[in-house]
Amino acid sequence: QVQLVESGGGLVQAGGSLRLSCVASGRTFESYAMGWFRQAPGKEREFVAAISWSGESTFYADSVKGRFTISRDNAKNTVYLQMNSLKSEDTAVYYCAARPIVTTEYDSWGQGTQVTVSS
């Protein structure tokens, strides 16, 4: 497993932008695909975006497609989530997760960072 630490959350007005960062440590970062998930109050955790180990492939939930961009910098052991055109329904705790490329399960999770979008 890897240790993951998210940052970059905060309070932003609707239509604004935030960039989340997640720094990984402990194992070879390139051995992991990375993902972002979120959980709003009273709701289940949901998938937001994912990126392959090389960064060549990305995947998005329909609700964020065209507004959010996931990227990674393997030299810095960091994955990012650029969030633009934020909506009140994007308010949630955002979690970074790591999935070993030889498996189908995410096995490492960060502590989460709060994103609040005011309307």
C-alpha positions in Angstrom: 0.0 0.0 0.0 0.9 3.7 -0.3 0.2 6.6 2.0 -1.9 9.3 0.4 -2.3 12.9 1.5 -4.8 15.2 -0.2 -4.8 19.0 -0.1 -6.4 21.9 -1.9 -10.0 21.7 -0.7 -11.9 24.8 0.5 -14.8 27.0 0.0 -15.6 28.4 -3.4 -18.5 30.1 -5.1 -20.5 28.3 -7.8 -18.7 28.7 -11.2 -15.3 28.9 -9.5 -12.4 26.5 -9.6 -10.2 24.5 -7.3 -7.3 22.2 -7.8 -6.9 19.2 -5.5 -3.5 17.5 -5.0 -2.7 14.1 -3.7 0.9 13.1 -2.7 1.8 9.5 -2.5 4.6 7.9 -0.5 5.8 4.5 0.5 5.9 2.5 -2.7 6.6 3.0 -6.4 4.0 5.5 -7.6 4.1 4.2 -11.2 2.8 0.9 -10.0 -0.5 2.4 -9.3 -3.5 3.7 -11.2 -5.0 6.6 -9.3 -8.5 7.8 -8.7 -10.6 10.5 -7.1 -13.8 9.7 -5.3 -16.2 11.9 -3.3 -18.8 11.5 -0.6 -21.5 14.1 0.0 -23.4 14.2 3.4 -26.0 11.4 3.5 -24.8 9.9 0.3 -22.6 7.0 -0.7 -19.1 7.5 -1.9 -19.0 7.9 -5.7 -16.4 7.7 -8.4 -15.2 11.0 -9.9 -12.2 10.3 -12.1 -9.3 7.9 -12.6 -6.0 7.9 -14.5 -3.7 5.1 -15.6 -0.2 4.6 -14.3 1.3 6.4 -17.3 -1.3 9.2 -17.5 -2.3 8.2 -21.0 -5.8 7.1 -20.1 -8.3 9.0 -18.1 -11.9 8.2 -17.1 -14.6 10.5 -15.7 -18.0 10.2 -14.1 -20.7 11.7 -16.4 -21.5 14.3 -13.8 -18.0 15.9 -14.0 -17.0 15.2 -17.6 -16.0 18.4 -19.4 -15.5 20.3 -16.1 -12.9 18.2 -14.1 -9.5 17.1 -15.3 -7.4 14.5 -13.7 -3.6 14.4 -14.2 -0.5 13.1 -12.6 3.2 13.9 -12.3 5.1 10.7 -11.6 8.3 12.6 -10.8 6.5 14.3 -7.9 4.4 11.2 -6.9 1.4 13.5 -7.2 -2.1 13.2 -8.8 -4.2 16.3 -9.4 -7.9 17.0 -9.9 -8.6 20.4 -11.6 -12.2 21.3 -11.0 -13.8 24.1 -13.0 -17.3 25.4 -13.3 -18.0 24.1 -9.8 -21.6 23.5 -8.8 -23.3 23.3 -5.4 -23.8 19.5 -6.1 -20.0 19.1 -6.2 -19.9 19.8 -2.5 -18.4 16.7 -0.8 -15.3 15.3 0.8 -12.9 14.3 -1.9 -10.7 11.2 -1.5 -7.7 10.2 -3.4 -7.2 6.4 -3.9 -4.5 4.1 -5.4 -5.1 0.9 -7.3 -2.2 -1.5 -8.0 -2.1 -2.0 -11.7 -2.2 -5.8 -11.3 -5.5 -5.6 -9.5 -9.0 -4.2 -9.9 -9.4 -2.8 -6.4 -8.3 0.4 -4.8 -6.4 -0.5 -1.7 -5.0 2.8 -0.4 -7.1 5.9 0.5 -6.3 9.3 1.7 -8.0 11.1 4.6 -10.1 13.3 2.4 -10.3 17.0 1.7 -13.5 19.0 2.0 -14.8 20.9 -1.0 -17.7 23.3 -0.4 -19.4 25.1 -3.3 -21.7 28.0 -2.3 -24.5 29.0 -4.6 
